[in-house]
Amino acid sequence: MSAPLRTYPAGHRPPVAPAQATPAVLTVGVIGAGRVGATLGAALAAAGHRVVAASGTSGASRARLALLLPRVPCRPAVEVARSATDLLLIAVPDDALSGVVAGLVADGALRPGQVVAHTSGAHGLAVLEPASSTGARPLALHPAMTFAGTPDDLGRLPGISYGVSVPADLRPLAARLVVDLGGVPEWIAEADRPLYHAALAHGANHLVTLVNEAAGLLRDAGVGQPEKVLAPLLRAALENALRLGDDALTGPVSRGDAGTVRRHLARLTGAAPEVVDVYVVLARRTADRAVAAGRIRAIDVAPVLDVLDAYRSGVTT
């Protein structure tokens, strides 16, 4: 039977333990043994904290726990929350997060002073408001990294950034947790969480799509191992972009080679029509950035834009 939810008068909060009262070794629970939760749980354990319980319902989650947290018992989420006296880490999909938090509050599984953290990049502190109303201390702690759910992920953690949103009094603990994980905190304002997450998704998720589409086109062109062709080219392009910004732009758009762009689009229309719209949009944006960066004059890129606009409007002859 669920414990009754304790309520407080409007405008009041239950007592919250001060940040300096947090022990050196935290008692931690992890709800959600996906790739992120299992990896961060293992990293916290390696840093000397006590991970006492974790939850995971799928076969893949249980296998991941057995691999990364072999001595940590798998328990229902409510039991994990009750046993995590210092830090509860909730690592569930974005759209499931509010429901998980609401369920824990309704079951009376949270307590004043307990730090309740989530790993969502899209959400900030607002989604934890029900937990805060019980006296728990909210923390948004998002690792800016992609995970595979294997022990190799632990080796990728040192030096990565974490997008952190947190009340001022909890900043020291948040900074300490990030350091324990081997990372660097980036303090993100609540209103900026969607922009922060959009930037990461646009850069990382769309990069995967772009790379795999390029590999597919190479296969269609007769290349047997497209990854061997792409790997050195894309690594150099990424390194140059991170180091030089828009000065790293190369290729037909930044040179104003309208004929080359026209031939690309004509061939793509027959071989991979689903790619045409994406090519046009990205090429148009590349032209805008190349002009703004002084890589090419607007007058010189105009013929390229004419070709792109023709394909966008469906007039290609």
C-alpha positions as CSV (number, residue, x, y, z in Angstrom):
1,M,0.0,0.0,0.0
2,S,1.4,3.4,-0.9
3,A,2.4,5.7,1.8
4,P,0.3,8.9,2.1
5,L,1.6,11.9,0.4
6,R,2.4,14.6,2.9
7,T,1.3,18.1,1.8
8,Y,2.4,21.6,2.9
9,P,0.6,25.0,2.8
10,A,0.9,27.0,-0.4
11,G,4.2,28.9,-0.5
12,H,5.9,26.7,2.1
13,R,8.4,23.9,1.7
14,P,9.4,21.2,4.1
15,P,12.8,21.5,5.7
16,V,15.7,20.7,3.4
17,A,19.1,19.4,4.6
18,P,21.9,21.9,4.0
19,A,24.4,21.2,1.2
20,Q,27.3,20.8,3.6
21,A,25.6,18.0,5.4
22,T,26.0,15.7,2.4
23,P,28.4,12.8,3.3
24,A,31.7,12.1,1.5
25,V,30.4,8.7,0.4
26,L,26.9,8.9,-1.0
27,T,24.4,6.1,-0.9
28,V,23.1,6.0,-4.4
29,G,20.2,4.4,-6.2
30,V,19.7,4.3,-10.0
31,I,16.3,4.1,-11.6
32,G,16.6,3.1,-15.3
33,A,19.4,0.7,-16.2
34,G,19.6,2.0,-19.8
35,R,23.0,2.9,-21.3
36,V,23.3,6.2,-19.4
37,G,22.0,5.0,-16.0
38,A,24.1,1.9,-15.8
39,T,27.3,3.7,-17.0
40,L,26.9,6.6,-14.6
41,G,26.0,4.2,-11.8
42,A,29.2,2.2,-12.5
43,A,31.2,5.4,-12.6
44,L,29.9,6.6,-9.2
45,A,30.7,3.2,-7.7
46,A,34.2,3.4,-9.2
47,A,34.5,6.9,-7.5
48,G,33.9,5.3,-4.1
49,H,30.1,5.9,-3.7
50,R,27.8,3.1,-2.5
51,V,25.3,2.1,-5.3
52,V,22.9,0.1,-3.2
53,A,20.1,-0.7,-5.7
54,A,19.1,-0.2,-9.4
55,S,16.0,-0.8,-11.4
56,G,15.6,-2.3,-14.9
57,T,12.7,-4.2,-16.3
58,S,13.8,-5.3,-19.7
59,G,16.2,-8.2,-20.4
60,A,18.7,-5.8,-21.9
61,S,18.6,-3.6,-18.8
62,R,19.2,-6.6,-16.5
63,A,22.0,-7.8,-18.7
64,R,23.6,-4.3,-18.6
65,L,23.3,-4.3,-14.8
66,A,24.9,-7.7,-14.5
67,L,27.8,-6.4,-16.7
68,L,28.4,-2.9,-15.2
69,L,27.0,-3.2,-11.7
70,P,27.3,-7.0,-10.9
71,R,27.0,-6.7,-7.2
72,V,24.1,-4.2,-7.1
73,P,20.7,-5.8,-6.6
74,C,17.9,-5.1,-9.2
75,R,14.8,-3.8,-7.4
76,P,11.5,-2.1,-8.2
77,A,11.8,1.7,-8.7
78,V,10.1,2.5,-5.4
79,E,12.4,0.3,-3.4
80,V,15.4,1.9,-5.2
81,A,14.2,5.4,-4.3
82,R,13.7,4.4,-0.6
83,S,17.1,2.9,-0.3
84,A,19.0,5.8,-2.0
85,T,19.3,7.9,1.1
86,D,21.6,10.5,-0.4
87,L,21.3,10.4,-4.2
88,L,18.6,9.0,-6.5
89,L,19.6,9.0,-10.1
90,I,16.7,8.8,-12.6
91,A,17.9,7.8,-16.1
92,V,14.7,7.1,-18.1
93,P,13.5,8.4,-21.5
94,D,12.6,12.1,-21.6
95,D,8.9,11.5,-22.1
96,A,8.7,9.0,-19.2
97,L,10.5,11.2,-16.7
98,S,7.6,13.2,-15.3
99,G,5.5,10.0,-14.8
100,V,8.3,8.3,-12.9
101,V,8.8,11.3,-10.6
102,A,5.0,11.6,-10.0
103,G,4.8,7.9,-9.2
104,L,7.6,8.1,-6.7
105,V,6.0,11.1,-5.0
106,A,2.6,9.4,-4.9
107,D,4.2,6.3,-3.3
108,G,5.9,8.3,-0.6
109,A,9.3,7.1,-1.8
110,L,11.2,10.4,-1.5
111,R,12.3,12.2,1.6
112,P,13.5,15.7,2.6
113,G,17.2,16.3,1.9
114,Q,17.5,13.5,-0.6
115,V,19.1,14.6,-3.9
116,V,16.9,13.6,-6.8
117,A,18.8,13.9,-10.1
118,H,17.8,13.1,-13.6
119,T,20.0,12.7,-16.7
120,S,17.7,14.2,-19.4
121,G,19.2,16.8,-21.6
122,A,15.8,18.1,-22.6
123,H,14.5,18.7,-19.1
124,G,15.7,21.0,-16.4
125,L,14.4,21.4,-12.8
126,A,10.7,21.9,-13.6
127,V,10.1,18.2,-14.2
128,L,11.4,17.6,-10.6
129,E,9.0,20.1,-9.0
130,P,6.8,17.3,-7.5
131,A,9.9,15.8,-5.9
132,S,11.0,19.3,-4.6
133,S,7.5,19.7,-3.0
134,T,8.4,16.7,-0.7
135,G,11.7,18.4,0.4
136,A,13.9,16.5,-2.0
137,R,16.7,18.5,-3.6
138,P,16.5,18.7,-7.5
139,L,19.4,18.3,-9.9
140,A,19.5,18.0,-13.7
141,L,22.8,16.3,-14.7
142,H,23.1,15.5,-18.4
143,P,26.3,13.9,-19.8
144,A,27.1,15.3,-23.2
145,M,28.1,11.9,-24.6
146,T,26.7,9.0,-26.5
147,F,26.7,5.6,-24.9
148,A,26.7,2.0,-26.1
149,G,25.9,0.4,-22.8
150,T,29.2,-1.5,-22.5
151,P,32.3,-1.2,-20.2
152,D,33.9,0.9,-23.0
153,D,31.6,3.7,-22.0
154,L,33.5,4.2,-18.8
155,G,36.6,5.1,-20.7
156,R,34.8,7.8,-22.6
157,L,33.7,9.7,-19.4
158,P,36.9,11.4,-18.4
159,G,36.9,15.0,-19.7
160,I,33.3,15.1,-21.0
161,S,31.0,18.0,-20.2
162,Y,27.8,17.8,-18.2
163,G,24.9,20.1,-18.7
164,V,23.9,21.0,-15.1
165,S,20.9,22.9,-13.9
166,V,20.6,23.2,-10.1
167,P,19.5,25.5,-7.3
168,A,22.3,27.7,-6.1
169,D,22.6,26.0,-2.7
170,L,23.2,22.6,-4.5
171,R,26.0,23.8,-6.8
172,P,28.9,22.6,-4.7
173,L,27.5,19.1,-4.6
174,A,26.7,19.1,-8.3
175,A,30.2,20.3,-9.1
176,R,31.6,17.5,-6.8
177,L,29.5,14.8,-8.5
178,V,30.7,15.9,-12.0
179,V,34.3,15.9,-10.8
180,D,33.8,12.4,-9.3
181,L,32.6,11.3,-12.7
182,G,35.7,12.8,-14.3
183,G,33.8,15.5,-16.1
184,V,33.4,19.3,-16.4
185,P,30.2,21.1,-15.4
186,E,28.5,23.5,-17.8
187,W,25.9,25.5,-15.9
188,I,22.7,25.7,-18.0
189,A,19.9,28.0,-17.1
190,E,16.4,26.4,-16.8
191,A,15.1,28.4,-19.8
192,D,18.0,27.4,-22.0
193,R,17.7,23.6,-21.5
194,P,15.7,23.1,-24.8
195,L,18.3,25.1,-26.8
196,Y,21.2,23.2,-25.1
197,H,19.6,19.8,-25.9
198,A,18.6,20.8,-29.4
199,A,22.2,21.8,-30.1
200,L,23.5,18.4,-29.0
201,A,20.8,16.4,-30.8
202,H,21.3,18.4,-34.0
203,G,25.1,17.9,-33.8
204,A,25.3,14.3,-32.7
205,N,22.1,12.5,-33.8
206,H,21.9,14.1,-37.2
207,L,25.6,13.4,-37.7
208,V,24.9,9.7,-37.4
209,T,22.1,10.0,-39.9
210,L,24.3,12.0,-42.3
211,V,27.2,9.6,-42.0
212,N,25.0,6.6,-42.6
213,E,23.4,8.2,-45.6
214,A,26.8,9.0,-47.1
215,A,27.8,5.4,-46.6
216,G,24.7,4.2,-48.3
217,L,25.3,6.4,-51.3
218,L,28.9,5.2,-51.6
219,R,27.7,1.6,-51.6
220,D,25.3,2.5,-54.4
221,A,28.3,4.0,-56.2
222,G,30.1,0.6,-56.0
223,V,32.3,1.2,-53.0
224,G,32.6,-2.1,-51.0
225,Q,33.8,-0.6,-47.7
226,P,32.5,2.9,-47.5
227,E,33.6,3.3,-43.8
228,K,37.2,3.1,-45.0
229,V,36.6,5.9,-47.4
230,L,34.7,8.1,-45.0
231,A,36.6,7.6,-41.7
232,P,39.7,9.7,-42.5
233,L,37.7,12.3,-44.4
234,L,35.1,12.8,-41.7
235,R,37.5,12.7,-38.8
236,A,39.5,15.5,-40.5
237,A,36.4,17.5,-41.3
238,L,35.2,17.2,-37.7
239,E,38.5,18.2,-36.2
240,N,38.9,21.1,-38.6
241,A,35.3,22.3,-37.8
242,L,35.9,22.2,-34.1
243,R,39.2,24.0,-34.4
244,L,38.5,26.4,-37.2
245,G,34.8,26.9,-37.2
246,D,33.4,28.0,-40.6
247,D,36.9,28.5,-41.9
248,A,36.9,24.7,-42.3
249,L,34.3,24.8,-45.0
250,T,35.3,23.2,-48.3
251,G,33.5,21.7,-51.2
252,P,31.5,22.9,-54.2
253,V,29.1,25.2,-52.3
254,S,31.9,27.2,-50.7
255,R,33.6,27.4,-54.1
256,G,30.5,28.4,-56.0
257,D,30.6,25.4,-58.3
258,A,27.0,25.4,-59.4
259,G,27.6,22.9,-62.1
260,T,28.8,20.3,-59.6
261,V,25.9,20.9,-57.3
262,R,23.5,20.5,-60.3
263,R,25.1,17.2,-61.2
264,H,24.9,16.0,-57.6
265,L,21.2,16.7,-57.4
266,A,20.4,15.3,-60.8
267,R,22.0,12.0,-59.9
268,L,20.5,11.9,-56.4
269,T,17.0,12.5,-57.9
270,G,17.3,9.2,-59.7
271,A,19.4,7.2,-57.2
272,A,18.2,8.4,-53.8
273,P,15.3,10.9,-54.1
274,E,14.8,10.8,-50.3
275,V,18.1,12.5,-49.9
276,V,17.5,15.4,-52.3
277,D,15.6,17.6,-49.8
278,V,18.2,17.1,-47.1
279,Y,21.0,17.9,-49.5
280,V,19.3,21.1,-50.7
281,V,18.6,22.3,-47.1
282,L,22.1,21.6,-45.9
283,A,23.7,23.1,-49.0
284,R,21.6,26.2,-48.6
285,R,22.7,26.6,-45.0
286,T,26.3,25.9,-45.9
287,A,26.1,28.8,-48.5
288,D,24.7,31.1,-45.8
289,R,27.5,30.3,-43.4
290,A,30.2,30.5,-46.1
291,V,29.1,34.0,-47.1
292,A,28.8,35.1,-43.4
293,A,32.3,33.8,-42.7
294,G,33.8,35.5,-45.8
295,R,34.6,32.2,-47.5
296,I,32.8,33.3,-50.6
297,R,31.1,36.4,-51.9
298,A,27.3,36.5,-52.2
299,I,27.6,37.2,-55.9
300,D,29.8,34.2,-56.5
301,V,27.5,31.8,-54.6
302,A,24.4,33.1,-56.3
303,P,24.4,30.5,-59.1
304,V,24.6,27.7,-56.5
305,L,21.6,29.2,-54.8
306,D,19.7,29.3,-58.1
307,V,20.3,25.6,-58.5
308,L,19.2,24.8,-55.0
309,D,16.1,27.0,-55.3
310,A,15.1,25.3,-58.5
311,Y,15.2,21.8,-56.9
312,R,13.4,23.1,-53.8
313,S,10.6,24.4,-56.0
314,G,10.6,21.4,-58.2
315,V,11.7,23.2,-61.4
316,T,14.9,21.4,-62.4
317,T,15.1,21.8,-66.1
